[in-house]
Amino acid sequence: MNIAALRDENESLKALLAQTQAALSEQQGGGGGVG
């Protein structure tokens, strides 16, 4: 795997993480969720 591929995957994972956190926040009433 080269750097470009890793960066691309990293961006995809960050987007997925943001999406997941947003979904959790909605379920919990926007309480932050982490910790």
BADOPA-114007 format. One line per 3 residues: number of its first residue (from 1); for each residue z negated, x, y of N, C-alpha, C. Coordinates in steps of 0.1 Angstrom, whole numbers. Example, Ala and Ser with C-alpha at 12.3 -4.5 7.8 and 13.67 -1.06 7.14 Angstrom:
1 = -78,132,-57,-78,123,-45,-78,132,-33 | -71,128,-22,-71,137,-11,-79,129,0
//
This chain:
1 = 0,8,-12,0,0,0,0,9,13 | 9,5,22,9,13,34,1,7,45 | 0,14,56,-9,9,67,-4,-5,73
4 = 9,-6,74,15,-18,79,11,-30,70 | 12,-28,57,8,-39,48,-6,-42,49 | -15,-32,50,-29,-34,52,-33,-42,64
7 = -26,-38,75,-28,-45,88,-24,-59,87 | -13,-62,81,-8,-75,80,-18,-84,72 | -23,-78,61,-32,-85,52,-45,-88,60
10 = -49,-78,68,-62,-79,75,-61,-90,85 | -49,-91,92,-47,-102,101,-48,-116,94 | -42,-117,82,-42,-129,75,-56,-133,71
13 = -64,-123,67,-78,-125,63,-86,-130,74 | -84,-123,86,-92,-127,98,-89,-141,102 | -76,-145,101,-72,-159,104,-79,-169,94
16 = -79,-165,82,-85,-174,71,-100,-175,74 | -107,-164,77,-121,-164,80,-124,-173,92 | -116,-172,103,-119,-180,115,-117,-195,111
19 = -107,-198,103,-105,-212,98,-117,-217,90 | -122,-208,81,-133,-212,73,-146,-214,81 | -148,-205,91,-160,-206,99,-159,-219,108
22 = -147,-222,113,-146,-234,121,-149,-247,112 | -144,-247,100,-147,-258,91,-162,-259,88 | -169,-248,86,-183,-248,83,-190,-253,95
25 = -186,-249,107,-193,-253,120,-192,-268,121 | -180,-273,118,-178,-288,119,-188,-295,110 | -189,-290,98,-197,-297,88,-212,-297,92
28 = -216,-285,98,-230,-284,102,-233,-288,116 | -223,-295,122,-225,-299,136,-225,-288,146 | -217,-278,143,-216,-267,153,-228,-258,155
31 = -236,-257,144,-249,-249,146,-247,-234,145 | -235,-229,145,-234,-214,144,-230,-210,130 | -239,-213,121,-235,-212,107,-239,-198,101
34 = -239,-187,108,-242,-174,102,-256,-170,104 | -263,-166,93,-277,-162,94,-286,-173,92
//
